[in-house]
Amino acid sequence: MTTVTPAAPTRQTRHARAAVATLFLTNGAIFFNVVPRYPQIKADLAISNTALGTAIAAFPVGALLAGLLATTAIRRFGSARTGAFGIVLTTVATLGIAVAPNVWTLAAVLFTVGALDSIVDVAQNTHGLRVQRLYGRSIVNSLHGVWSIGAVLGGLMGSAAAGLGLPLGLHLTISAVLFSTVALIAYRHTLPGPDDTERTGGNPGHVSTHAVPLLAVLGVLAACGVLVEDAGASWGAIYLTELHAGAATAGLAVVALQTAMTIGRLTGDRVVDRFGQRTVVRAGAALAAAGMGAALAVPSIPATLTGFALAGLGVATLVPAAMHTADELPGLAPGTGLMVVSWLLRGGFLLSPPLVGYLADQAGLRTGLLTVVAAALITVALARVLADNHRR
């Protein structure tokens, strides 16, 4: 393997990077606009916590069932068009949340939003990795970091709308118009032509016999990454409450994890270019295992917040690395590897909460959170399948 110095990106390539980053930003912002309005939705429909949780669970179910259609959409319309116009359709679908008359309609709307989101997710990653090939160096981690920024932006918008007492329908209409417009403007600057234009080498008609087991392993790696992320979101505040933290402090668990993960992704490309993503993922996973393991061994509020932060930082580049490796497997149509890994990843989001909850009921939440350590150790063991460096 020889390493070559990539040519400086052209003006079109830089514009395409900005455009696909914008798609990531809008994708992160759309659904997180809704999350702060859950209390109002629950009150307006007069439903229980169980009913609301069941409706929310329709989102990942829709994503799982529709995720396998992403490659078909990308083949027919291209990754840029699928991503941009998929965002428009997603914003339109979210408007149904404001007019849902009962929990079953709400679940159907969230099912549709989840289905569209899964297709957009594969499309935007496909186009982002296409732009990355032109750059000749890693950019995908920063794209995922921009998605996290979009999620924070959406959450702030939703919180502000709730605080101002803005009607839900008006709030979501403003969100739909804003992010649809931004996505359509970004689309004008995406790369033209087929999605395999920049691919070199390999046999497009021959699928390697190792592709299927490799995709399975990459899916496990991606699922490990989202298990760590979900642990902070679903269980961090509850665990800190068990350690007698106040309500404001308990909410900092997910903030610590997401902030550290965002920083890791925004800075991860340079580190990956220097050391290779296999090495970075393995070292990061070891850091996550050590940090969270120490926090659980010596439970305290400062140690727990530090543990969640180190876990988020440690797995920051894991999902992008798994997606990049899957997208480079020989013989697969554009988006196929990404589609499979994204599908398995969403399965991890669906299975993680009940797994941790079951272990917590049996032996305590401290034991349940050992799944974070286990996921990190599994990542250390399986990271050898990752492409070590894309500049070959």
Backbone hydrogen bonds, N-H to C=O, Kabsch-Sander energy under -0.5 kcal/mol:
donor,donor_aa,acceptor,acceptor_aa,energy
2,T,392,R,-0.9
4,V,2,T,-0.5
14,R,10,T,-2.3
15,H,11,R,-2.3
16,A,12,Q,-2.3
17,R,13,T,-2.2
18,A,14,R,-2.2
19,A,15,H,-2.4
20,V,16,A,-2.6
21,A,17,R,-2.3
22,T,18,A,-1.8
23,L,19,A,-1.7
24,F,20,V,-2.0
25,L,21,A,-2.3
26,T,22,T,-2.6
27,N,23,L,-2.4
28,G,24,F,-2.2
29,A,25,L,-1.7
30,I,26,T,-2.0
31,F,27,N,-0.7
32,F,28,G,-0.8
33,N,29,A,-0.9
33,N,30,I,-0.9
34,V,31,F,-1.5
35,V,31,F,-1.2
37,R,34,V,-2.2
38,Y,35,V,-1.8
41,I,37,R,-2.5
42,K,38,Y,-2.8
43,A,39,P,-2.2
44,D,40,Q,-3.1
45,L,41,I,-2.0
46,A,42,K,-0.8
47,I,42,K,-1.7
52,L,48,S,-2.3
53,G,49,N,-2.8
54,T,50,T,-2.3
55,A,51,A,-2.2
56,I,52,L,-2.5
57,A,53,G,-1.9
58,A,54,T,-0.6
58,A,55,A,-1.1
59,F,56,I,-1.7
61,V,57,A,-1.5
62,G,58,A,-2.6
63,A,59,F,-2.1
64,L,60,P,-2.4
65,L,61,V,-2.3
66,A,62,G,-2.2
67,G,63,A,-1.7
68,L,64,L,-0.5
69,L,66,A,-2.3
70,A,67,G,-1.4
73,A,69,L,-1.9
74,I,70,A,-2.6
75,R,71,T,-2.8
76,R,72,T,-1.8
77,F,73,A,-2.8
78,G,74,I,-2.1
82,T,78,G,-2.4
83,G,79,S,-2.5
84,A,80,A,-2.7
85,F,81,R,-2.4
86,G,82,T,-1.4
87,I,83,G,-1.5
88,V,84,A,-1.5
89,L,85,F,-2.3
90,T,86,G,-2.2
91,T,87,I,-2.4
92,V,88,V,-2.0
93,A,89,L,-2.4
94,T,90,T,-2.0
95,L,91,T,-0.7
95,L,92,V,-0.9
96,G,93,A,-1.6
97,I,94,T,-1.6
98,A,94,T,-0.6
98,A,95,L,-0.8
99,V,95,L,-0.6
99,V,96,G,-0.5
100,A,96,G,-0.7
100,A,97,I,-0.6
106,L,102,N,-2.1
107,A,103,V,-2.4
108,A,104,W,-2.0
109,V,105,T,-2.4
110,L,106,L,-2.6
111,F,107,A,-2.3
112,T,108,A,-2.0
113,V,109,V,-2.6
114,G,110,L,-2.6
115,A,111,F,-2.1
116,L,112,T,-2.4
117,D,113,V,-2.6
118,S,114,G,-2.0
119,I,115,A,-1.3
120,V,116,L,-2.5
121,D,117,D,-2.5
122,V,118,S,-1.7
123,A,119,I,-2.2
124,Q,120,V,-2.9
125,N,121,D,-1.8
126,T,122,V,-2.4
127,H,123,A,-2.3
128,G,124,Q,-2.4
129,L,125,N,-2.5
130,R,126,T,-1.5
131,V,127,H,-2.3
132,Q,128,G,-2.1
133,R,129,L,-1.5
134,L,130,R,-1.1
135,Y,131,V,-1.7
136,G,132,Q,-2.0
137,R,132,Q,-0.8
143,L,139,I,-1.5
144,H,140,V,-1.9
145,G,141,N,-1.9
146,V,142,S,-2.2
147,W,143,L,-1.7
148,S,144,H,-1.7
149,I,145,G,-1.9
150,G,146,V,-2.4
151,A,147,W,-2.2
152,V,148,S,-2.1
153,L,149,I,-2.7
154,G,150,G,-2.9
155,G,151,A,-2.4
156,L,152,V,-2.4
157,M,153,L,-2.4
158,G,154,G,-2.7
159,S,155,G,-2.4
160,A,156,L,-2.5
161,A,157,M,-2.6
162,A,158,G,-2.3
163,G,159,S,-2.6
164,L,160,A,-2.1
165,G,162,A,-1.0
166,L,161,A,-2.5
171,H,167,P,-2.7
172,L,168,L,-2.7
173,T,169,G,-1.7
174,I,170,L,-2.4
175,S,171,H,-2.2
176,A,172,L,-2.4
177,V,173,T,-2.7
178,L,174,I,-2.5
179,F,175,S,-2.6
180,S,176,A,-2.0
181,T,177,V,-2.0
182,V,178,L,-2.1
183,A,179,F,-2.2
184,L,180,S,-2.3
185,I,181,T,-2.1
186,A,182,V,-2.3
187,Y,183,A,-2.0
188,R,184,L,-0.9
188,R,185,I,-0.6
189,H,186,A,-1.9
190,T,187,Y,-1.5
197,T,194,P,-1.3
199,R,196,D,-1.0
206,H,203,N,-2.1
207,V,205,G,-0.6
208,S,206,H,-0.6
208,S,330,P,-1.0
211,A,208,S,-1.6
214,L,210,H,-2.1
215,L,211,A,-2.7
216,A,212,V,-2.0
217,V,213,P,-2.2
218,L,214,L,-2.8
219,G,215,L,-2.4
220,V,216,A,-1.9
221,L,217,V,-2.3
222,A,218,L,-2.5
223,A,219,G,-2.4
224,C,220,V,-2.2
225,G,221,L,-1.9
226,V,222,A,-2.0
227,L,223,A,-2.0
228,V,224,C,-1.8
229,E,225,G,-1.8
230,D,226,V,-3.1
231,A,227,L,-1.9
232,G,228,V,-1.2
233,A,229,E,-1.6
234,S,230,D,-3.5
235,W,231,A,-1.8
236,G,231,A,-0.8
236,G,232,G,-0.6
239,Y,235,W,-2.7
240,L,236,G,-2.3
241,T,237,A,-1.9
242,E,238,I,-1.8
243,L,239,Y,-1.0
244,H,241,T,-1.9
245,A,240,L,-2.2
250,A,246,G,-2.9
251,G,247,A,-1.4
252,L,249,T,-1.8
253,A,250,A,-1.4
255,V,251,G,-0.8
256,A,252,L,-2.9
257,L,253,A,-2.1
258,Q,254,V,-2.8
259,T,255,V,-2.6
260,A,256,A,-2.0
261,M,257,L,-2.3
262,T,258,Q,-2.5
263,I,259,T,-2.3
264,G,260,A,-2.4
265,R,261,M,-2.2
266,L,262,T,-2.5
267,T,263,I,-1.8
268,G,264,G,-0.8
269,D,265,R,-0.6
271,V,267,T,-1.1
272,V,268,G,-3.0
273,D,269,D,-2.6
274,R,270,R,-1.4
275,F,271,V,-2.7
276,G,272,V,-2.7
277,Q,388,D,-1.0
280,V,276,G,-2.1
281,V,277,Q,-2.7
282,R,278,R,-2.3
283,A,279,T,-2.5
284,G,280,V,-2.6
285,A,281,V,-2.6
286,A,282,R,-2.0
287,L,283,A,-2.1
288,A,284,G,-2.4
289,A,285,A,-2.7
290,A,286,A,-2.4
291,G,287,L,-2.8
292,M,288,A,-2.7
293,G,289,A,-2.1
294,A,290,A,-2.3
295,A,291,G,-1.8
296,L,292,M,-2.1
297,A,293,G,-1.9
298,V,294,A,-2.1
304,T,300,S,-2.3
305,L,301,I,-2.3
306,T,302,P,-2.2
307,G,303,A,-2.6
308,F,304,T,-2.6
309,A,305,L,-2.0
310,L,306,T,-2.7
311,A,307,G,-2.2
312,G,308,F,-2.4
313,L,309,A,-2.5
314,G,310,L,-2.5
315,V,311,A,-1.7
316,A,313,L,-1.0
318,L,315,V,-1.2
319,V,315,V,-0.7
321,A,317,T,-1.9
322,A,318,L,-2.4
323,M,319,V,-2.5
324,H,320,P,-2.5
325,T,321,A,-2.4
326,A,322,A,-2.2
327,D,323,M,-2.2
328,E,324,H,-1.0
328,E,325,T,-0.6
329,L,326,A,-1.0
332,L,329,L,-1.0
336,T,333,A,-2.5
339,M,335,G,-2.5
340,V,336,T,-2.2
341,V,337,G,-2.3
342,S,338,L,-2.9
343,W,339,M,-2.3
344,L,340,V,-2.3
345,L,341,V,-2.5
346,R,342,S,-2.2
347,G,343,W,-1.4
348,G,344,L,-1.5
349,F,345,L,-1.5
350,L,346,R,-1.7
351,L,347,G,-2.2
352,S,348,G,-2.3
355,L,351,L,-2.0
356,V,352,S,-2.5
357,G,353,P,-2.6
358,Y,354,P,-2.5
359,L,355,L,-2.2
360,A,356,V,-2.4
361,D,357,G,-2.3
362,Q,358,Y,-1.9
363,A,359,L,-2.9
364,G,360,A,-2.2
367,T,364,G,-0.5
368,G,364,G,-1.9
369,L,365,L,-2.4
370,L,367,T,-1.5
371,T,368,G,-1.6
372,V,369,L,-1.6
373,V,369,L,-0.7
374,A,370,L,-2.6
375,A,371,T,-2.8
376,A,372,V,-2.1
377,L,373,V,-2.3
378,I,374,A,-2.5
379,T,375,A,-1.9
380,V,376,A,-2.0
381,A,377,L,-1.8
382,L,378,I,-2.3
383,A,379,T,-1.7
385,V,382,L,-1.9
386,L,383,A,-1.7
392,R,390,H,-1.3
